[in-house]
């Protein structure tokens, strides 16, 4: 029960830190203001109004009793009442009195006046809303009735408006100041999140300068240290592998020269094939390593890039369903190489390829379907491993060294995306690429 309630409350709460912080600041202020308002209206304003109304009704009762007293000077009583109590009185003789009225139960003034008039056993009619600053009250007097025009300030305290103003303005001022401070505190967190997002997508970012509170600065410093360590590690790995790949060319060249001196043609052909395959692996990796280290991010349009890639192949077997203009910031040549590898693989083993591109809220999806033999489910993770080949005979037919899908996966992941394999609607393999933007 409590778990369900807690889950429901979590769904109602805001997700962003700024709005959560604002809620933490504003909620106590709102609760305090409501509490003060309730105490004020109950203990001060309503009780003050009740006292003022009771005094007024007492005065009216006194006036009626004095007016009806035998031998009383009615004109003197009426003039004295109007002069000293600031209440206008009109006396109607032989006029029909109706006490039918629309009772406003939501009005504190009406409730107080009704209660006090009933306590004095008076037959009444009143209207507190007809005039802005005056209350109209009629009191039956035997077959006649009195009509009183009473100033509204005799029934209610006007300080409620001033109180409402003073209780509202400070609350608004405090919340406004809180919004400014919270904006300043959450801005460094957004900058850190944006820098992390760009770095995760493989974009080159300048040195991150932490700002904000000490805890946020500490997180920023640790992020910058981590970023530099990762870049240093990646550069060292690339330089080491590039150096190894480059150094291996020398013994391969010597082996080629030594093969030229061997007279056994079968042995030469067999060794030459292995040496050519090794050299192809080295060249492919060196090309990939040099591109990824030198290339800078740029803004490009995906439809144009895919059309440019397709133009290099047999367009009769490739169908491309364009989408709206999709601009993406990334390493254009690397993305081009990745898509070229994938389309080339499909074109080697199929005669029909369909490419679809779709834009979601925060991702670009690219689907490459073919009607080839596909890849078994248990092999779909292995094909992304470097130099892995499913079928030796098929690899020889395609002149593959087993780096195409590995390089493609590395390119997509370096942009913060992912690449997956599935079953195509055409009966072959389906490649799904997801890139965040």
N, C-alpha and C positions, 0 to 999 in steps of 0.2 A: 504493500500500500504506500509506504513512505518512499520507496524507490520510484514508483510511478509518479508520485507527486513531485519528487525532486527532478525527475526527467522532464516533467511538464514545465516546471519553473525554469529549468535551463533553456528550454526552447523559447520561452518568453523573454529571457534576458538578452540584451544586445551582445553581438559577437565581437565587435571591435573594442580595443582597449580604451579609445577615447570616450566612447559612449558609456562603457562600464565605469570609467573614472568619473564621468559627469554624473552618472546615476548615484555613485557613492557620495558625491558632494551634494547633489541637488536633493536627494531623497530625505536626508535628515532635516534639511532646511524646510522642505515642504511639510514634513510631519510636524516640525516645530511650529511653523506658521499656522497649520490647521489646529494644533492643540491650543496655541495662544488665542486664535480666533474663537474657538469654542468656549474657552474660559472667559474671554472678554464678553461675548454675546450672552453667555449664561449668567455670569456673575455680575457683570457691570451693566451692559446695555439693556438687556431684558429686564433686570430688576429695577434699573433706573426708570425705564419706561413704565413699568408697573406702578412704581411710586408716583410718577408724574400723572398717570392716568387716574389713579385712585384719588389724588388730590383734586384733579379737575372734576371728576364725577361728584366728589364731596361738595365742591363749590356749586355745581349745578343743582344738586339736591337741596343745598342751603337756599339757593335762589328761589327754587320752586316752592319750598316750604314758606319762605318769607313772603313770596308773592301771594300765596293762597291764605295767609293768616288774616283773620278777621280784623278789619279796620286798618290794614296796611296801606300805605301810600304806594300804589303799584308803580306809578311813574317814577317815584323816587328810588324804589328798589331797582327798577330796570336801568335807570340812568347811572346809579351807583355801581351796578354790576358791570355795565359796559365801560365806565370810566376807569375803574380800578383794576379790573381783570382782563381788559382788552378783548372782550368777547361781545360780538354783535348778537342781539336777540330780537326776534320778530315773533309777535304773538298773533296766532290765527284763531279767531272765534268761529264756532259753528262750521268748521271745515272738516271734511272727512279725513281721517288719519289711517294710513296704510303702513303696516310694519313689514311688508314684504320687501326683502332685499337679497341681493346676491352675496352670500357670505364667502369671504375669502379666508379660508382656513390656513392658507400658507403665509398670511400677513401677521407678523407679531403685533402690530399696532391694532389691527382688527380684533385679534384674540383678546388682548388686554382690555380694550374698551368694552367688548361684549361681556367679558367676565365681570368687570366692575359695575356695569349697568344692571346686570342681572342680580348682583349682590344687593343693590339698592331697591330691587323690586320695581324698576322703571320699565314702562313699555316704550320701546325706542325704535328708531330707524336712523341709520347713518351711512355716509359714503366718504371714504378716505381717499379715493382716487379721482373724483370728479374735478377737483381743483388742485393745483400744484402745491400751494402753500397753505391751504385752508381745508379743514375738516367740516363737513356739513352734518349736523346732528339734529334730530327731531325727537322731542319727548312729549308723550301724550299727557294731557292735563284735563282729566274728566272728559268733557265733550269737545274740548279744544286741544291745541297743542302748541308747544314752543318750537321755534327753529333757531338753532345756535350756529354761528359761524366762528369756528375756533381756529386760531393760528396753529399750524402743525407742530411748531416747536414747543407747544404746551403739552404735547402727547409723547414726543420722542426726542432723544438727544441727537443733535446734529454732529456730534463729535465722531460718529461712526465713519463718516467719509474721510475725516482727517486720519482716523486710526487705520482705515483700510489703505490709505495712501502711504502712510508711514510704515506699515507692515509689508506692503508690496514692493515699494521702491528699493529698500535695502536688499530684499531677497533677489530681485532682478539684478541689482548691482553685484551682489556676491556671485550669482551664477554666471554673469558676464565675465567677471574677473577669473572665475574658475575655468571657463571655456578658453580664455586666452592662455592661461598657464598650462592647461592640459594640452592645447595645441602645440605649445612650445616643447612639452615633454614627450609627446608622441611623435613629433616630426623626426627626431634622431632615430627612433625605432623604425619608422618607415624608410628612412634613408638606409639603415642597416639591412632591412629586409630587401630593399630594391637592389642593393649591392650584392647581397647573397644570391638573389634571383639571377642577376646578370652573370655573376661568376659561375653559378651552376649551369647556365646555358652556354658557357664557353666564351662569353664576350670579354673583351679586354677592358678592364676598368682601371682608372688611375688610382693612385694610392688613397685608400679610404681614411678620412679624417674624422675620428669619433667626436661627438658632441653630446650635450645633454647632461643628465644626472650621472653621478660617479658610477653607478651600477651599469648604466647604458654605455658609458665611456669604456668601462672595463670589458664589456661584451664586444664593443667595437675594436678595441686593441687586440683582443684574442682572435677575432675574425681576421684582422689584418695579418697577424702572425701566422694563422693557419693558411691564409691565402698565399702568403709568400713561401711557406714550407711546401705547399702542394705544387706551386709553380716551379720551385727549385727542384723538387723531386721529378716532375714531369720533364723538365728541361734536361736534367741529368740522365734520365732514362732514355729520352729520345737521342741525346748526344752519344750515349754509350752504345745504343743499338745501331745508330747511324755509323758510328766509328767501327763497330764490329762488322757491319754489313760492308762498309767500304774496304776494310782490311781484308775481308774474305775474297775480294776481287783479285787480289794479287796471286794467291795460290791457285785460284781457278784459271787464271791466265797461264800460269806455269803448267798446269795440268793439260790445258789445251795444246800448248807447245809440245809437251811430251807425247801426247796422243798422236801428233802429226808424225812422230818418228816411229810409231808402231806399224808394223806391216799387216797385222791381223785385222781385216776390215770389220768382221763381226764384233770383235772386242772393241774396236774404235767406235763403231756405231752405238754400242750399248753404253759405253762410258760417256760419249758425247751427249747422248740423250739426258743422262743424269746431270751432267755439268750444265747443259742448257736450262734444265728445270731449276737448278739451284741459282743460276744467274738471273733467271726470270723472277724468282722469289726476291732476290736481293734488290733488283732494279725496281720492282713494284713497291717494296717497303721503303726504299730510299726516296722514291718519288712521293709517296704518301707522307713521309716524315718531313721532307723539305716543304711541301705545300702547307701542312698544318702548322708548322712553326712560323712561316713567313706571312701567311694570309691574315688580313685584317677583316673585321666585320663590316658589312655594307648592307644597305637597304635595297632589296630587289623584289621583283614581282614573280610569283611562283608560276603562273600560267605561261609567261614568256619563257622562263627557264625550261619548263617541261617541253614546250613546243620546240625549243632549240635542240634539246636532247633527242626528241623523236625524229627531227629532220635528218639525223645521222643514221637512222635505221630504215628498214623497209616499212614505209608508212601504210602499206596495204594490210599489214597484220596488226597494226596498233591503232586502237580507237581511244581518243582522249576526250573526256567530257569536262569541259572547262567550267569553272565556277566564277563567282564575282572576283574583282581585283583583290588579290591576296598579297599584301606586302609583308615582307619578313626581314628581320635584321639578323644576319648570320654570315658565315663564311661561304660565299656563293660558290666558289670553285669546289670546295669540299662537298657541299650539297649536290652539286652537279655530278661530281665523281660518284657519290653514293647512288644517286638515281640511275646513272649510266650503268653502273655495275649490276643493279637489280634488273633493269630492262634488258641488258645484254644477256644475263643469265636466262631470263624468260624467253628471249628470242631464239636461244640456242636449242631449247627443248620443246618449243610450242610453235603453232602457226596462227595463234590468235591471242592478242593481248588487249586488255581493257584497263585504262587508267582513269581513276576518278579522284577528284580533290574536293574537300569539304571544309568549310570554316565553322568552327564551334565558338563558344563564348570566349575561351582562352586557349584554344588549340587549333592547329591545322592538321587535318587527317588526309593522308594520301593512300589510296588503295591501288595495288597493281595485281590484276587477276590474269591468269593464263590457263590454257587448256592442255598443258604438258603433263608429264607423269607425276609431278608433285614431289613432295618429300614426306616420308613416313613420320608419324607423330613422334615416335621415340627418338628420331634423329633431328628434330627441329631445333633443339637447344645446342646440339653438337656442331651443327653447320656454322655457327657463329664463332667457333674456336679457330685460332690461326692454323693454317695448313691442314685442316681437317677435310677429308674427302669421303663422301658416302660410297661412291662406286668408282673403283680405280679405272675401269674401262670407260665410264662416262666422263671422268675427269680428263683422260687422255684425249678423248674425242673433242672436248671443249677447250683444250689447252689451258686448263685451270691449274693454279698452284695452291688453291685453297685459302687465299687471302681476301677475296672479293667481299664475301658476306661479313667477315671479321672487320674489315676496314669500314664497310658501310655501317655496321653496328656501332663502331667506335665513333664515327662522325656524328651519327644521330644522338648518341648518348652524350657526346661532348657539347651538344646544343641543348641539353636538358630534356631530350625526348626519349622515345623508345620505339623499337622495331619488333614486330611480332609476325609469326607465320601461321596461316590457317588454311582451311579448305575453300577453294574458289567456287563461285557459282558456275564457272565455265568448266569445272571438272578437274582442274589442276591445282596450282598453288596460289594462295592469296597472301600478299605481303602488305602489312598494315604499318604505316609510319605515322607517329604522333609527335608533333613539334609544338611546344608552347610559344606564345608570342605576347 
